[in-house]
Amino acid sequence: MHILRSPAFAIALGAFVCALLAIAAARLSTPALIGPLAAQAELAIAQAGGGAQVKARFASRSGWPSRHPELSGAEHLDEPVRANIARAIAALPGVGGVSWSDGDMLADAGAPILNPMHCQEDVAALLRAHTIRFEESSARIDAASRGLIDEVATALSPCLGAIIAITGHTDSTGPEPVNVALSRERAAAVRAALVERGIPGNGLRIEGMGSARPVEGLPSEDPVNRRIEFSVLQTEPIIPTPVDTPSAR
């Protein structure tokens, strides 16, 4: 009886009861939020190219409803499509951090897509002033652009630990399948050049868009559309192990 009258015991009991009430409230309110999010996520996945195979599970590992979905079923998809799906889900109002069941992560939807060092902005500024050039109809980087690649690598250094997309674009001259292949090969060439300059390859993703996304305000056949763009897909740093830093998947 003395223990029951103890102020410390009363405080602890009160905290325990409050915790139980909070858990009960979460159990009751969270499903009302998760249902609409799951429906929106299904539509977003389809629009981003995930079809009916990719699923978003709005639940924790222990089965609790969660606004931090885990995506699965994309093992057959390439990295650009996976990135588009993850970004589409993360952009839904109310969604928190997005993860893939096989390891890739995307920052919270409410977080800025730039890291604190604004490396994406720095690279964009470089590429507005200069263009990474390639030999005609080739993925070989022109010798005159090697200095620009050096500058891009320096600008990307503050991004180490983030996942960065390198996207190649072409104009609309020539067959589009050839344009898509060439734009991807050029993005891969830039990735290889950056790896040579010390940027970790496991943080770089490549994508070839062909002529699908011309520069705003320009006709698709304009040569200015032949370009390389960079974007930060993930801002949460990857913590290296003492032995090695494995890739996301």
PyMOL commands that set and color helices and strands:
alter all, ss='L'
color gray80, all
select helices_A, chain A and resi 7-47+79-90+119-129+143-159+176-196+201-203+223-225
alter helices_A, ss='H'
color red, helices_A
select strands_A, chain A and resi 55-59+65-72+98-100+105-106+163-169+204-208+227-234
alter strands_A, ss='S'
color yellow, strands_A
deselect
rebuild
show_as cartoon
